[in-house]
Amino acid sequence: MTQALEQRTYTHEEYLEFERTSEERHEYANGEIRLMTGGTPNHNDIAGNFYILLELALKGKAYRTFYTDQRLWVLDRNLYTYPDVMVVEKPLQLQTGRTDTIINPVMIAEVLSKSTQDYDRGEKFVAYRTIDSFCEYLLIDQYSVHVEHYIKTAAHQWLLSEYEDPTVTISFKAFEFQIQIAELYENIDFSSL
């Protein structure tokens, strides 16, 4: 989840300068800067598992894969954020005047936590859907085997598939890739929760 800083409205430039010198990551939403809290070991392992598998599968193909520290700009929602995992079709499209902020993801994955799950399913997903290139969204629960896979089927239409069986294989539409649910959860210890 994110925590708000001082209650005032910041400009994009103030946010970007603040973020450049900060040791922590912050999200920017409509003039508000919010601290992004750290993840749990399960959160980091799930995102890392997915990133590594994507990176290997897409090597040499027309895509780039990013993990947690790559900033995304969602123009129509005045939002800067850092998705857990993001796939972008080459060539990268960057925010005008920036070399560090992407605007053209085709797939985004978020690992859900108790504090972010409503935001990731709601307001953040609404924002992501305003990105023309965005056509696939994966929400991965870190507390139990549960994955929500959204695929854009037409303008303003999304198909949801939910999975709780670790032996099921998910096929992606945005690029050629399949993954077994168990691979996302490799080395995850639910008993420590």
N, C-alpha and C positions, 0 to 999 in steps of 0.2 A: 504494500500500500504506500501511499505517499502522505507526507505530513506538510502542511502549509507553513511557509515562512511568514515574515512580517506581513500584516494585513494591509497591503496597498497594491495598486496596479503597476506592473512592470511593463516596459516596452520590450519588443523582441530583442533589440540591441542590448538592453540592460541584462536580460536573461542570458543571452549568448556570451556576454562578457563575464557575467557571474559564473556561468558554467565552465568557461575556459580556465578559470583560476581555482575552481572548487575541486576538492579531493573526493567529493561525493557526487552522485548523479542526481539530477533534479528534472522533474517534468514541468512543462510550462503549459498552462491551460487558460486561455482568455485573460492573460495578464497576471495570473497567479503562478508563483513558483512554489513547487511542492517537492520536498525531499523524498526520494525513493528509498524505502527501507531495504535493508539487506535480506537476502534469501536464506532459507534453511539448507542444510546439506542435501535433503531430498530434492528441493527446488533446483539447486545448482546441478545435481547429478542428472536429473531428468532433462533439463535444458541442454546440458553438455552432451548427454547420450544422443539426443536428437540432432544437435549441431554436427557432431562427429560423423554420424551416419549419413546425413545430408551432404556434408563436405566430401566424403568418399564417393558417394553415388553421383554427385554432380561435377566431379573433377573432369576438366577438359570440355565441359559443356557450356552453354551460353548463359550461365547463372553464377551469381556470387551469393555466398551464405554468410550471415552475420549473427553474432552471439552477444547479447546483453549490452554491450557498450556502444553500439552503433545508433546514433540519433536519427529519428524519423520526423519529418515535418508533415503535418496534415493541414494543408492550407485552409480547406473549407471549414475546419473546426478550430482554427487558431491553436493548434496543439503540437508541441514538441514532446516526444516520448522515446523510450528505449525498449522496444519489444524484446522478449526473451530470445527468440530466434526469428530470423527474417531471411527470405530468399528474394533476390532481386534479379531480374533479367538484365543481361548486358545489352547495351552499355548502361552503366549507372547513370541515373538522372539525379542531379544534385540541386538543392535549393539555390536559386539565383544568388550569386555572390558568395557562396559557401563551398568549402571543399570537404566538409565533415558531416553533412546532413542530407540523407537520402529522401527521395520523394516517390519512388516507383517500386514498392514491393509487390510481388505477386502472391506470396504466402507469408503469413505471420503465425507464430505459435506463442502462446502464453501459458506458463505453468501457474495454475491457480493456487492461491493461498486463501485462508479464511478472510483476511483483510482486503484482498483484491478481487475475489471471484465475482462479486456483483458488478463492480466497475468493468472488469474484463469482458463480461457477458453483455453488459449494458452500454453505458456511455462510450466506452473505448471502442467497442465493436461498431457502434453507430458511426463514430468518427472514422474508423478504418474503412467502412463501406463507402465513404465519399472519395476514396482514392481510385481513379479509373483503372489502374493496373491490378489492383487487389482483387483476387478471386478465390482465395482459399484461407481458411482460418482453423487453427487447431488449438483446443483448450485441453490441457492435461492436468488432471487432479494429482496433487502430490500426497494425498492422505489415503488413497485407495486406487485400485485400478479402474479408472474411468476416463474416457477420452471422448470429447465432442469434436466432430469434424464437420465444418461448414464448407459447402462448395457453392459458388455463384453459378446459377443455371441460366439466368437471364437478367436483364436490368431489373433491379429491385426484387429479385427472387433468389433465395438461398435455400439449399437443401441441407438438413441436419441429419447426421448419422451418429449414434452413440454406441460406444463399445465398453464392455466390462470383462470380456473374455480375453485373457492374455495371448491366446493362440490365434486370434483373428489378425488378418493382414489388412492394413489400410492402403488403398491406392490413391495417389495424388493426381489431380487433373491438371494443375498448372505446369507440371513438368513430369517426366517419366521417373517415378519413384514409388516403391512399395516398402512398407515397414510392418513388422509384426509388433503388436502392442507390447509383448514381453521385452522387446529390445529397448523400448522407451524406459521401462522400469528395471532394467538390469542393475543389480547391486542396491536396489532401494529397500530400506528396512522400515516397514510400516509399524513394527512392534515398538519402536522408540517414540512414537507419537502420543 
